[in-house]
């Protein structure tokens, strides 16, 4: 009789590999639980076990190396439904790489089951040892063994708060043990001890699966924490969506654009370049324009440059990259250093730069003003945008002023004072 969970084709593993047994035991466990295949998500990791994906009739996700537990935890949190089962297949190598994910998922007790295929080496990459490899287990990267003791995965899971943690050997029919784990509410883990026929047996010819627990002092035990409480995940209807806080931007102004206009902002971290770009984008939308906006800044968001690219257009924008710059607004040395190359490549357009900055050689028109001396550093980018609108007239200054007032951060700005400073600087450029 065909299984509803496992494709009847031959499994893709090497001959003699215990991954066959785990796949078939999982199949029997799911059948014993009477689960609908579409109520099951199986997440696999990188490793030999992961090629089972194409043979599964459940939902499947193939993760990055060591990240399958994190992906499974995310799926469990998103489903937040005990009738849906999330099962993660991972090897000892993936467990080594993603150890913090395993500990974190057990600690939070996400409702999921992790099946660890522990053949004590990295099978897919040539048989190197992992952090679960016993010191006396020989591998191609440790042909004489080594002195360090392996991590005890069972103890780690138990001590992290797992509702269920078990270690078994890949022998006989262990589907009841897997069913028990899958049935458990909360985080469950089953570590299955195996031997890789391609690498493990060659280096450890006298080793038998039935002897692994005693030989390596890996107790075959099951720990059940009856007091463990599965992670409670607030369902979407219980939590207000951040999108609910967004208000549509109404078109209240006109514009004079007949082509796309590109704007670069270059400033320093903490001086509001990103907020200014957001406000300018909202203002353009309120004028009926199409907008794209991208922010650029280093990972050290509290220091260095902060730049933004904005395209506004009367027509739909098909490409969000900027080939030709119309306006470059540079408020600080950090911004100038970041935009130097783009400004140097400008064949036309205009550059607004603070009077204290030296611009690179460019065919663009460079206009200077004492922007930093006129306002607080957090307002300097908004000031430059006001001056740009005053000089270009691409859409009404009033649209930007309204957007400033309506912005959560910009609303703290004295727009009358800001507009007065803009007019003074603009007059000096005429």
C-alpha positions in Angstrom: 0.0 0.0 0.0 1.4 3.4 -1.0 2.3 5.8 1.7 0.5 9.2 1.8 3.7 10.7 3.1 6.6 9.1 1.2 7.0 8.7 -2.5 7.2 5.0 -3.4 10.4 5.5 -5.6 13.7 4.2 -4.2 15.2 6.5 -1.6 18.2 8.5 -2.8 20.7 7.5 0.0 23.8 5.3 -0.3 23.4 1.6 0.3 23.6 0.7 3.9 22.9 4.3 5.1 20.6 4.6 8.1 19.0 7.6 6.6 16.7 5.0 4.9 15.6 3.8 8.3 14.9 7.3 9.6 12.8 8.2 6.5 10.8 5.0 6.8 10.4 5.3 10.5 9.2 8.8 10.1 6.7 7.6 7.5 5.3 5.0 9.9 5.2 7.4 12.8 3.1 9.9 10.7 0.8 7.0 9.6 0.3 5.9 13.3 -0.6 9.5 14.2 -3.1 9.7 11.3 -1.9 13.1 10.1 -2.9 14.7 6.8 0.2 15.2 4.7 -0.8 18.8 4.1 -0.8 19.4 7.8 2.9 18.6 8.0 5.9 20.7 7.1 9.3 19.0 7.0 12.3 21.3 6.9 15.6 19.7 5.9 19.1 21.0 6.4 22.1 20.9 4.1 23.6 17.4 4.2 23.0 13.9 2.8 19.7 13.6 4.7 18.4 16.7 2.9 18.0 15.0 -0.5 14.9 13.3 0.9 12.9 16.4 -0.1 11.9 15.1 -3.5 10.5 11.9 -2.0 8.2 13.6 0.5 4.5 14.2 -0.1 4.2 16.7 2.8 5.1 20.4 2.6 8.9 20.7 2.4 11.4 23.5 2.9 15.2 23.0 2.2 17.2 25.3 4.5 20.7 26.7 4.7 23.4 24.7 6.6 22.6 24.8 10.3 19.5 27.0 9.8 16.8 24.4 9.4 15.9 24.6 13.1 15.5 28.4 12.9 13.3 28.1 9.8 11.2 25.4 11.5 10.8 27.6 14.6 9.7 30.5 12.4 7.1 28.2 10.6 5.9 26.9 13.9 5.5 30.4 15.3 3.7 31.5 12.1 1.3 28.5 12.1 0.7 28.6 15.9 -1.6 25.6 15.4 -1.2 22.3 17.3 -2.9 20.4 14.5 0.0 21.4 12.2 3.2 19.5 12.7 6.7 21.0 11.9 9.4 18.4 11.7 13.1 19.3 11.1 15.7 16.9 9.7 19.2 17.9 10.5 22.6 16.2 10.7 25.3 16.4 13.4 27.2 18.8 11.2 24.2 21.1 10.8 23.5 20.8 14.5 27.1 21.9 15.1 26.7 24.9 12.9 23.3 25.8 14.2 23.7 24.9 17.8 22.4 28.2 19.1 19.2 27.7 17.0 18.6 24.3 18.6 19.2 25.7 22.1 17.0 28.7 21.5 14.2 26.7 20.0 14.3 24.3 23.0 14.5 27.2 25.5 11.4 28.9 24.0 9.8 25.5 23.5 8.5 26.0 20.0 6.0 23.4 19.0 8.2 21.3 16.6 10.2 18.1 16.4 13.9 17.9 15.5 15.3 14.6 14.2 19.1 14.7 14.4 20.8 12.3 11.9 23.9 11.8 14.0 26.4 9.8 12.0 29.2 11.6 13.8 30.7 13.3 10.8 30.1 15.7 7.8 29.1 13.1 5.3 28.4 15.3 2.3 31.8 17.1 2.4 34.2 14.2 2.9 33.8 12.7 6.4 35.2 15.5 8.6 34.4 15.4 12.3 31.7 17.5 13.9 31.2 18.8 17.4 29.2 15.6 18.1 32.0 13.3 17.1 33.4 11.2 20.0 37.2 11.5 20.5 37.8 7.8 19.7 35.7 7.9 16.5 38.1 8.1 13.6 37.4 10.4 10.7 39.3 11.5 7.6 40.2 14.8 9.4 41.2 13.0 12.6 42.7 9.7 11.6 44.1 9.0 15.1 41.1 10.5 17.0 41.3 13.5 19.2 41.2 14.4 22.9 38.2 16.8 23.1 34.9 15.3 24.3 31.8 15.8 22.0 28.9 17.9 22.9 26.1 16.0 24.6 23.1 17.0 22.4 20.6 15.2 24.6 21.8 17.0 27.7 21.9 20.3 25.9 18.3 19.9 24.7 17.1 18.8 28.1 18.9 21.5 30.0 17.6 24.1 27.6 14.0 23.3 28.5 12.9 20.9 25.8 9.6 19.2 26.5 10.9 15.9 25.1 14.5 14.8 24.3 15.6 11.3 23.4 18.6 9.4 22.0 18.2 6.2 20.1 20.1 4.1 17.7 19.1 3.6 14.0 18.2 -0.1 14.4 14.9 -1.9 14.3 11.6 -0.1 14.1 11.8 3.1 16.1 8.7 4.7 14.7 6.9 4.6 18.1 9.7 6.8 19.5 9.3 9.3 16.6 5.5 9.3 17.0 5.9 10.0 20.7 8.1 13.0 19.9 5.9 14.4 17.2 2.8 14.0 19.4 4.5 16.1 22.2 3.3 19.6 22.6 6.3 21.9 22.5 9.9 21.3 21.5 10.9 17.7 21.0 14.2 16.2 19.8 15.2 12.7 18.8 18.9 12.1 18.3 19.4 9.0 16.1 22.9 7.4 16.3 24.1 6.2 12.9 27.2 5.1 11.0 28.0 6.5 7.5 28.7 3.6 5.2 30.9 5.7 3.0 33.2 7.3 5.6 32.3 6.1 9.1 32.7 2.4 8.5 35.9 2.7 6.5 37.6 4.5 9.4 36.0 2.4 12.2 35.7 -1.1 10.7 34.9 -2.8 14.0 32.1 -0.4 15.0 28.4 -1.6 15.1 25.4 0.6 15.6 24.2 -1.5 18.4 27.5 -0.8 20.3 27.7 2.9 19.8 26.0 4.0 23.0 28.3 1.9 25.3 31.4 2.5 23.2 31.1 6.3 23.2 29.3 6.6 26.6 26.2 8.0 24.9 23.3 6.9 27.1 20.1 5.9 25.3 17.6 7.9 27.3 14.4 9.8 27.0 13.6 12.8 29.1 10.1 14.2 29.3 9.3 17.5 31.0 5.7 17.4 31.9 5.9 20.9 33.2 7.2 22.4 30.0 4.9 24.9 28.4 4.9 25.2 24.7 5.7 28.7 23.4 2.6 30.8 23.1 2.5 32.7 19.9 0.0 35.5 19.5 -2.0 34.9 16.4 -2.3 37.7 13.9 -5.8 38.5 14.8 -4.6 39.1 18.4 -1.8 41.4 17.4 -2.3 44.7 15.6 -0.4 44.8 12.3 2.2 47.5 11.8 0.6 48.0 8.4 -2.6 49.1 10.2 -0.7 52.2 11.5 0.1 53.3 7.9 -2.1 55.9 6.4 -2.6 56.3 2.7 -1.0 59.4 1.2 -3.7 61.5 -0.4 -3.1 63.4 -3.5 -3.6 67.0 -2.5 -1.2 69.0 -4.7 -0.1 69.2 -8.3 3.3 69.1 -10.0 5.1 70.4 -13.1 7.1 67.3 -14.0 7.1 65.9 -17.5 10.0 63.4 -16.9 11.6 61.5 -14.0 13.8 63.5 -11.6 16.6 61.8 -9.6 17.7 63.1 -6.3 20.7 62.0 -4.1 21.0 62.9 -0.4 24.4 62.6 1.2 24.8 63.3 4.9 26.1 61.9 8.2 24.6 59.2 10.4 22.2 60.6 13.0 21.4 63.8 11.0 18.1 62.7 9.5 19.0 61.9 5.9 16.7 58.8 5.9 13.9 60.6 7.5 14.2 63.5 5.1 14.1 61.1 2.2 10.9 59.5 3.6 9.3 62.9 4.0 10.3 64.1 0.5 8.9 60.8 -0.9 5.6 61.3 0.9 5.4 64.9 -0.4 6.0 63.7 -4.0 3.3 61.1 -3.6 0.9 63.8 -2.3 1.5 65.5 -5.6 0.4 62.5 -7.7 3.9 61.4 -8.5 5.4 57.9 -8.6 8.3 57.4 -6.2 11.1 55.0 -5.5 13.5 55.5 -2.5 16.5 53.6 -1.3 18.7 54.2 1.7 22.5 53.5 1.9 24.5 53.5 5.1 27.2 51.3 6.7 26.4 48.6 9.2 27.7 51.0 11.9 24.5 53.0 11.6 25.5 55.4 14.3 28.6 56.7 12.5 29.8 57.4 9.0 27.7 58.4 6.0 24.0 58.2 5.5 22.8 58.5 1.9 19.5 58.1 0.0 18.4 57.8 -3.6 15.0 59.0 -4.6 13.4 58.9 -8.1 10.1 60.9 -8.7 8.2 60.5 -11.9 4.9 61.4 -13.5 4.9 57.9 -15.1 5.4 54.4 -13.6 9.0 53.8 -12.6 10.2 50.5 -14.2 13.8 50.7 -12.9 14.8 51.9 -9.5 18.5 52.5 -10.3 19.8 55.9 -11.0 21.8 56.3 -14.2 21.8 60.1 -14.4 21.7 62.3 -11.3 19.6 65.5 -11.6 20.2 66.8 -8.0 22.8 65.9 -5.4 22.3 67.4 -2.0 25.4 67.1 0.2 25.3 68.2 3.8 28.4 66.8 5.4 32.0 65.6 4.7 30.8 62.0 5.2 28.1 62.5 2.5 30.6 64.1 0.1 33.1 61.3 0.5 30.4 58.8 -0.3 28.9 60.7 -3.3 32.2 62.0 -4.7 32.3 59.4 -7.5 28.7 60.0 -8.6 29.0 63.7 -8.5 32.2 63.5 -10.5 30.3 61.5 -13.2 27.5 64.1 -13.5 27.4 65.6 -17.0 24.6 68.0 -16.1 22.3 68.6 -13.1 23.0 70.6 -10.0 24.8 70.0 -6.7 23.7 71.7 -3.5 26.6 71.6 -1.1 27.2 73.1 2.3 29.7 76.0 2.1 32.3 74.1 4.1 32.6 71.3 1.7 34.9 70.9 -1.3 33.1 69.3 -4.3 35.0 67.1 -6.8 35.5 68.2 -10.4 32.2 67.8 -12.1 30.3 69.2 -15.1 27.2 69.7 -12.9 26.4 73.2 -11.5 27.6 73.4 -7.9 25.6 75.7 -5.6 26.7 76.4 -2.1 25.1 77.7 1.0 25.6 77.8 4.8 23.1 75.1 5.4 24.7 73.7 8.5 25.1 77.2 10.1 21.4 77.9 9.5 19.7 75.0 11.3 20.2 72.1 13.7 22.2 69.2 12.0 19.0 67.0 12.2 17.2 69.6 10.0 19.9 70.3 7.4 18.7 67.7 4.9 15.1 69.0 5.0 16.5 72.5 4.5 18.4 71.4 1.4 15.2 69.8 0.0 13.2 73.0 0.5 15.9 75.0 -1.3 16.0 72.5 -4.1 12.2 72.8 -4.5 12.4 76.5 -4.4 15.0 76.5 -7.2 13.4 73.8 -9.4 9.7 74.1 -8.8 9.2 70.5 -9.6 6.4 70.3 -7.1 5.0 72.9 -4.5 7.1 73.7 -1.4 3.8 73.5 0.5 3.6 69.8 -0.2 6.9 69.2 1.5 5.9 71.5 4.5 2.7 69.5 4.9 4.7 66.2 4.8 7.1 67.5 7.4 4.2 68.4 9.8 2.5 65.0 9.3 5.7 62.9 9.9 6.2 61.5 13.4 9.7 62.8 13.6 9.5 65.8 11.3 6.4 67.0 13.1 8.7 68.4 15.8 10.3 70.8 13.4 9.5 74.5 13.3 8.5 74.7 9.7 8.2 78.4 9.6 11.7 78.9 10.8 12.9 76.2 8.4 11.2 77.9 5.4 12.6 81.3 6.4 16.1 79.8 6.4 15.5 78.2 3.0 14.4 81.5 1.4 17.5 83.3 2.7 19.9 80.7 1.3 18.0 80.5 -1.9 18.1 84.3 -2.3 21.9 84.2 -1.9 22.2 81.7 -4.8 20.2 83.9 -7.3 
